[in-house]
Amino acid sequence: MEKKIEHYDVVVIGGGPGGMTAALYAGRARLKTLLIEKSLIGGMATYTSEIENYPGFPEPIDGIELMKLFDKQFRRFGVDGKLTDVQSVSVECNTKIVSTFRTDYHAKAVIIATGNKPRLTGAKNEERFLNDKGISFCATCDAARNTGKRIMVIGSGDTAIEEGMFLTKFAREVLVSVIHNEGIMDANKVAQEKALANPKMKFIWNTVVESFEGDDMLKQVVLKNIKTGELMPYDVDTCFLFIGYVPNTKIFEGLVEMTNRGYIKTNENMETSREGFYAVGDCRDKTLRQVATAVGDGAIAGFMVEKYVEELEYLQKEIFEANGLIMAFIYNAVEAVDREYLARIEQIQKLYSEKVQLRRIDIYKSDRIACKLSYTKTPSLIFMKNGNILENITDLSNLDAKVAEAVKQYS
């Protein structure tokens, strides 16, 4: 089957809070933008029953409801959305190609917002009980079906303890397996105090999962005491895993630089090691992974993509595809000497206006365009024709004579 090809300015891969914010900014900048999400708009934030630290919402809000508001807002700016899985991402002749089963999307820039996925325990038989067979990663999704039942939570971080408390509103008993000594948890102190005071929560200290047991559905979780080696079977209806996450970045291996844990490295502008690729949210190498920080990442990436696409279009249209002889002056606008040379070059160019066109390239905020022209210093003067660099003049002494000679030679 021959794939369709569609063209966009920007393709955002991932529909969590970071991806939606980046798409919002790109769409608002009038860039033709596509957001691709393989499963659920909102990402991991939709798994959270109560978000109480996102600014602007003084009362806790359900993660699904908050993400619905994000979804509604970014679509206002004409962003296209596709629910499909990305199979691969590649680069050909500076075009970024995002491939799905039916379509190849060609883009000028790509924003990676693929987030992360829940970490598994690695215990025996775990794979048998995934996919709605007794092991869950979403309290909001599966709380109601566990009304009046006995369930288990694995983990002691903020998510484990807070979601465990939420589950006590439905289950008759919530067992919590904690790897640490009695009284020690990884969650914040407020959550710990509330959980320890909750009569429906029973903590099982110094334990890890040894195995998951059952037939078609999970029936029992066997815990192992890490100090004594004792195996302790517990009959449960559902086991919720909240033991951290791993980044969803496998398809980008070899394309952008990552940490040894698979998180994508970026600078403060969300730029990766590969030009035209940005990364935001939980898949990025950073300290704090929250809705608020993902939104900040997305805003920066969306803003920077706008500038990047503008520069690409200017470079292509005004320099590489321009007819005739081009004289590109590379300068730094904050330098007085550079400004003096610019004024002088503008005067000289008027003498040869029918033979050479002037392009002013200021590197003060970004030298990306200048780098495409292989500049080495400022100020400098580069002569080009038909997209080819003819001469790079870095010594601007006797400027009138040098320009006259270049115009005579190349026009």
C-alpha positions as CSV (number, residue, x, y, z in Angstrom):
1,M,0.0,0.0,0.0
2,E,1.4,3.4,-1.0
3,K,1.4,5.9,1.8
4,K,-0.2,9.3,1.5
5,I,2.1,12.3,2.0
6,E,0.9,15.4,3.9
7,H,2.8,18.5,4.6
8,Y,2.9,20.6,7.8
9,D,5.0,23.3,9.3
10,V,5.1,21.5,12.7
11,V,4.2,18.0,13.8
12,V,3.8,17.5,17.6
13,I,4.1,13.8,18.7
14,G,2.2,13.3,21.9
15,G,-1.0,14.7,23.2
16,G,-0.2,15.3,26.9
17,P,-0.1,18.8,28.5
18,G,3.3,19.6,27.1
19,G,2.3,18.5,23.6
20,M,-1.0,20.3,23.6
21,T,0.6,23.6,24.9
22,A,3.3,23.4,22.2
23,A,0.6,22.8,19.5
24,L,-1.4,25.7,20.9
25,Y,1.5,28.1,20.6
26,A,2.4,26.9,17.1
27,G,-1.2,27.1,15.9
28,R,-1.6,30.5,17.4
29,A,1.5,31.6,15.4
30,R,-0.4,30.6,12.2
31,L,1.8,27.6,11.6
32,K,0.2,24.6,10.0
33,T,0.3,22.2,12.9
34,L,-0.5,18.6,13.5
35,L,-0.7,16.8,16.8
36,I,-0.5,13.0,16.8
37,E,-1.5,11.0,19.9
38,K,-1.6,7.2,19.8
39,S,-4.2,6.6,22.5
40,L,-5.7,9.2,24.8
41,I,-5.4,13.0,24.6
42,G,-4.1,14.2,27.9
43,G,-1.5,11.5,28.5
44,M,-0.6,10.4,31.9
45,A,-2.3,13.4,33.5
46,T,-5.7,11.7,32.7
47,Y,-4.7,8.9,35.1
48,T,-4.7,11.3,38.1
49,S,-7.9,11.6,40.1
50,E,-7.0,14.9,41.7
51,I,-4.6,17.6,40.5
52,E,-4.3,20.3,43.2
53,N,-1.0,22.0,42.3
54,Y,-1.8,23.4,38.9
55,P,-2.0,27.2,39.2
56,G,-5.4,28.8,38.5
57,F,-7.4,25.9,40.0
58,P,-7.6,26.6,43.8
59,E,-9.7,23.4,44.3
60,P,-8.5,20.0,43.2
61,I,-9.5,19.1,39.6
62,D,-9.8,15.7,38.0
63,G,-7.0,15.1,35.5
64,I,-9.4,14.1,32.8
65,E,-11.4,17.3,33.2
66,L,-8.3,19.5,33.2
67,M,-7.0,17.8,30.0
68,K,-10.4,18.3,28.3
69,L,-10.0,22.0,28.8
70,F,-6.5,21.8,27.3
71,D,-7.9,19.9,24.4
72,K,-10.6,22.4,23.7
73,Q,-8.2,25.3,23.9
74,F,-5.5,24.1,21.5
75,R,-8.1,23.1,18.8
76,R,-9.4,26.7,18.8
77,F,-6.3,27.7,16.8
78,G,-6.8,25.3,13.8
79,V,-4.5,22.6,15.0
80,D,-5.2,19.2,13.3
81,G,-5.3,16.1,15.5
82,K,-4.8,12.5,14.6
83,L,-5.3,9.5,16.9
84,T,-2.7,7.1,15.5
85,D,0.7,5.5,16.4
86,V,3.9,6.9,15.1
87,Q,6.0,4.1,13.6
88,S,9.2,6.0,12.8
89,V,10.8,9.4,12.5
90,S,13.5,10.3,10.0
91,V,15.2,13.2,8.2
92,E,15.7,13.5,4.4
93,C,17.2,16.6,2.9
94,N,16.3,18.7,6.0
95,T,12.7,17.5,5.8
96,K,11.4,15.8,8.9
97,I,9.3,12.7,8.2
98,V,6.9,11.3,10.8
99,S,5.6,8.0,9.6
100,T,2.3,6.4,10.6
101,F,0.7,3.2,9.2
102,R,-1.1,5.1,6.4
103,T,0.6,8.4,6.1
104,D,4.0,10.1,6.0
105,Y,3.8,13.6,7.4
106,H,6.5,15.9,6.1
107,A,7.4,18.8,8.5
108,K,9.8,21.6,8.9
109,A,10.0,21.0,12.7
110,V,9.0,18.2,15.1
111,I,8.2,18.6,18.8
112,I,8.6,15.3,20.7
113,A,6.1,15.1,23.6
114,T,5.8,11.4,24.0
115,G,5.9,11.4,27.8
116,N,6.5,8.2,29.7
117,K,4.9,5.0,30.6
118,P,4.4,3.1,33.8
119,R,7.3,1.0,35.1
120,L,6.6,-2.7,35.6
121,T,7.8,-4.7,38.6
122,G,9.4,-7.5,36.6
123,A,7.8,-10.1,38.8
124,K,6.7,-13.5,37.6
125,N,3.6,-13.8,35.5
126,E,3.2,-10.0,35.3
127,E,2.6,-9.9,31.5
128,R,-0.3,-12.3,31.8
129,F,-2.4,-9.9,33.8
130,L,-1.9,-6.7,31.9
131,N,-4.5,-5.2,29.6
132,D,-7.5,-5.3,31.9
133,K,-6.8,-8.7,33.5
134,G,-6.1,-7.4,37.0
135,I,-3.1,-5.2,36.9
136,S,-3.9,-1.5,36.5
137,F,-2.0,1.8,36.3
138,C,-5.0,4.1,36.5
139,A,-7.0,4.6,39.7
140,T,-9.5,7.0,38.0
141,C,-10.2,4.5,35.3
142,D,-10.7,1.4,37.5
143,A,-11.9,2.7,40.9
144,A,-15.6,2.2,40.3
145,R,-15.2,-1.4,39.2
146,N,-13.5,-2.2,42.5
147,T,-16.3,-0.9,44.7
148,G,-16.5,-3.1,47.8
149,K,-13.4,-5.1,46.8
150,R,-10.0,-5.7,48.2
151,I,-7.2,-4.2,46.2
152,M,-3.4,-3.7,46.4
153,V,-1.2,-0.7,45.6
154,I,2.5,-1.2,44.8
155,G,4.7,1.9,45.7
156,S,5.0,4.7,48.2
157,G,5.6,7.8,46.2
158,D,3.1,10.7,45.8
159,T,1.1,9.0,43.1
160,A,0.9,5.7,44.9
161,I,-0.2,7.2,48.2
162,E,-2.6,9.8,46.8
163,E,-4.2,7.4,44.4
164,G,-4.4,4.8,47.1
165,M,-6.4,7.2,49.3
166,F,-8.7,7.9,46.3
167,L,-9.3,4.2,45.9
168,T,-10.4,3.9,49.6
169,K,-13.6,5.8,48.5
170,F,-14.5,2.6,46.6
171,A,-12.7,-0.4,47.8
172,R,-13.3,-2.0,51.2
173,E,-9.6,-2.4,51.8
174,V,-6.4,-1.1,50.2
175,L,-3.2,-3.0,50.8
176,V,0.0,-1.0,50.2
177,S,3.3,-2.7,49.5
178,V,6.2,-0.5,50.5
179,I,9.8,-1.5,49.9
180,H,11.1,0.6,52.8
181,N,11.2,0.1,56.6
182,E,8.1,0.7,58.6
183,G,7.0,4.4,58.6
184,I,9.2,5.3,55.7
185,M,7.6,6.4,52.4
186,D,8.6,8.5,49.4
187,A,5.4,10.5,49.3
188,N,5.1,14.1,50.6
189,K,4.5,14.4,54.4
190,V,0.9,15.6,54.1
191,A,0.0,12.6,52.0
192,Q,1.8,10.2,54.3
193,E,-0.1,11.6,57.4
194,K,-3.5,11.3,55.7
195,A,-2.7,7.8,54.4
196,L,-1.5,6.5,57.8
197,A,-4.7,7.8,59.4
198,N,-6.9,6.2,56.8
199,P,-8.6,3.1,58.4
200,K,-9.0,1.4,55.0
201,M,-5.3,1.5,54.1
202,K,-3.0,-1.3,55.4
203,F,0.7,-1.0,54.9
204,I,3.0,-4.0,54.3
205,W,6.5,-2.9,54.9
206,N,9.8,-4.2,53.5
207,T,8.1,-6.0,50.6
208,V,8.3,-6.4,46.8
209,V,6.2,-8.4,44.4
210,E,7.4,-11.9,43.9
211,S,4.7,-13.1,41.5
212,F,1.2,-12.5,40.2
213,E,-1.2,-15.5,40.3
214,G,-4.5,-16.4,38.8
215,D,-6.2,-18.0,35.8
216,D,-7.7,-15.7,33.2
217,M,-7.8,-12.9,35.8
218,L,-5.6,-11.9,38.6
219,K,-6.5,-13.5,41.9
220,Q,-3.5,-13.2,44.1
221,V,-0.3,-11.2,44.6
222,V,2.6,-12.9,46.3
223,L,4.8,-10.4,48.2
224,K,8.3,-11.1,49.4
225,N,9.8,-9.7,52.6
226,I,13.2,-8.3,51.5
227,K,14.7,-8.8,55.0
228,T,13.5,-12.3,55.9
229,G,12.7,-13.8,52.4
230,E,9.2,-14.8,53.6
231,L,6.6,-15.2,50.8
232,M,3.2,-13.7,51.7
233,P,0.2,-14.4,49.4
234,Y,-2.7,-11.9,49.3
235,D,-6.0,-12.4,47.6
236,V,-6.9,-9.3,45.7
237,D,-9.2,-8.3,42.9
238,T,-6.9,-5.6,41.3
239,C,-3.3,-4.6,41.8
240,F,-2.4,-1.0,41.0
241,L,1.3,-0.3,40.0
242,F,2.6,3.1,40.9
243,I,6.4,2.6,41.0
244,G,7.5,5.2,38.6
245,Y,7.8,5.6,34.9
246,V,10.2,5.1,31.9
247,P,10.4,7.5,28.9
248,N,8.5,6.7,25.7
249,T,11.5,7.5,23.5
250,K,12.5,4.2,21.8
251,I,11.8,5.3,18.2
252,F,14.1,8.3,18.6
253,E,17.2,6.3,19.5
254,G,20.0,7.4,17.2
255,L,18.1,10.4,16.0
256,V,18.6,12.7,19.1
257,E,20.9,12.5,22.0
258,M,19.6,10.8,25.2
259,T,20.7,10.0,28.7
260,N,21.5,6.4,29.6
261,R,18.0,6.1,31.0
262,G,16.4,7.1,27.7
263,Y,15.4,10.7,28.5
264,I,16.0,13.2,25.7
265,K,18.6,15.9,26.3
266,T,17.7,19.5,25.4
267,N,18.9,23.0,26.1
268,E,16.8,25.7,27.8
269,N,15.1,26.4,24.5
270,M,13.9,22.8,24.3
271,E,16.2,22.2,21.3
272,T,17.6,18.6,21.0
273,S,20.9,17.7,19.5
274,R,19.2,17.4,16.1
275,E,18.3,20.7,14.3
276,G,14.5,21.2,14.0
277,F,13.7,18.7,16.7
278,Y,12.4,19.8,20.1
279,A,11.4,17.8,23.2
280,V,9.0,18.7,26.0
281,G,7.4,17.2,29.1
282,D,8.1,14.0,30.8
283,C,10.3,12.5,28.0
284,R,12.8,15.3,28.5
285,D,15.8,15.1,30.8
286,K,14.9,17.4,33.7
287,T,14.3,17.5,37.4
288,L,10.6,17.8,37.9
289,R,7.9,16.1,35.8
290,Q,4.5,17.8,36.5
291,V,1.7,19.3,34.5
292,A,2.9,22.8,35.3
293,T,6.5,22.1,34.1
294,A,5.2,20.3,30.9
295,V,3.2,23.4,30.1
296,G,6.3,25.6,30.5
297,D,8.3,23.3,28.2
298,G,5.5,23.3,25.6
299,A,5.2,27.1,25.7
300,I,9.0,27.5,25.1
301,A,9.1,24.9,22.3
302,G,6.0,26.4,20.5
303,F,7.6,29.8,20.6
304,M,11.0,28.6,19.4
305,V,9.5,26.6,16.6
306,E,7.8,29.7,15.3
307,K,11.1,31.5,15.1
308,Y,12.8,28.4,13.6
309,V,10.2,28.1,10.8
310,E,10.4,31.8,10.1
311,E,14.2,31.6,9.7
312,L,13.9,28.6,7.5
313,E,11.4,30.3,5.2
314,Y,13.5,33.5,5.0
315,L,16.7,31.5,4.3
316,Q,15.1,29.5,1.6
317,K,13.1,32.2,-0.1
318,E,15.2,35.3,0.3
319,I,18.7,33.7,0.0
320,F,18.9,30.2,-1.5
321,E,16.1,30.6,-4.0
322,A,16.6,34.3,-4.8
323,N,17.5,35.4,-8.4
324,G,20.7,37.1,-9.1
325,L,23.6,38.1,-6.9
326,I,23.1,38.3,-3.2
327,M,25.3,40.2,-0.7
328,A,24.6,39.0,2.8
329,F,25.9,41.2,5.7
330,I,26.4,39.3,8.9
331,Y,26.5,41.5,11.9
332,N,25.6,41.9,15.6
333,A,23.2,44.8,16.2
334,V,24.5,45.5,19.7
335,E,28.0,46.2,18.4
336,A,28.6,49.8,17.4
337,V,31.3,48.9,14.9
338,D,28.9,46.4,13.2
339,R,26.2,49.1,12.9
340,E,28.6,51.5,11.4
341,Y,29.6,48.9,8.8
342,L,26.0,48.2,8.1
343,A,25.3,51.9,7.3
344,R,28.3,52.0,5.0
345,I,27.3,48.8,3.2
346,E,23.7,50.1,2.7
347,Q,25.2,53.2,1.0
348,I,27.5,51.1,-1.2
349,Q,24.7,48.8,-2.2
350,K,22.7,51.7,-3.6
351,L,25.4,52.2,-6.2
352,Y,24.9,48.6,-7.5
353,S,21.2,48.2,-6.7
354,E,20.6,46.8,-10.2
355,K,23.3,44.2,-9.9
356,V,23.3,43.0,-6.3
357,Q,20.6,42.6,-3.5
358,L,21.5,43.2,0.1
359,R,20.4,40.8,2.9
360,R,20.9,42.0,6.5
361,I,21.4,39.1,8.9
362,D,21.6,40.0,12.6
363,I,23.0,37.3,14.9
364,Y,22.1,39.1,18.2
365,K,19.3,36.8,19.1
366,S,20.2,33.8,16.9
367,D,23.0,33.0,14.5
368,R,21.2,30.0,13.0
369,I,20.7,31.7,9.6
370,A,24.3,32.9,9.6
371,C,25.5,29.4,10.4
372,K,23.8,28.1,7.3
373,L,26.0,30.6,5.4
374,S,29.1,29.3,7.1
375,Y,30.0,32.6,8.7
376,T,33.1,32.7,10.9
377,K,32.9,36.1,12.5
378,T,31.0,39.4,12.6
379,P,31.0,41.7,10.8
380,S,31.4,39.9,7.5
381,L,30.1,40.1,4.0
382,I,29.1,37.0,2.0
383,F,28.4,37.0,-1.7
384,M,26.1,34.3,-3.1
385,K,24.4,33.3,-6.3
386,N,21.9,30.5,-7.1
387,G,22.2,29.3,-3.6
388,N,26.0,28.9,-3.7
389,I,28.5,30.9,-1.6
390,L,31.0,32.7,-3.9
391,E,33.1,34.6,-1.4
392,N,33.2,35.4,2.3
393,I,34.9,38.7,3.1
394,T,35.9,39.0,6.8
395,D,38.4,41.8,6.3
396,L,36.2,44.9,5.7
397,S,39.1,47.3,5.1
398,N,38.9,49.0,1.7
399,L,35.2,48.0,1.6
400,D,34.2,50.1,-1.4
401,A,36.9,48.5,-3.6
402,K,36.2,44.9,-2.4
403,V,32.4,45.3,-3.1
404,A,33.1,46.8,-6.5
405,E,35.4,44.0,-7.4
406,A,33.0,41.3,-6.2
407,V,30.1,42.8,-8.1
408,K,32.1,43.0,-11.3
409,Q,33.3,39.5,-10.9
410,Y,30.1,37.7,-10.0
411,S,27.2,39.7,-11.6
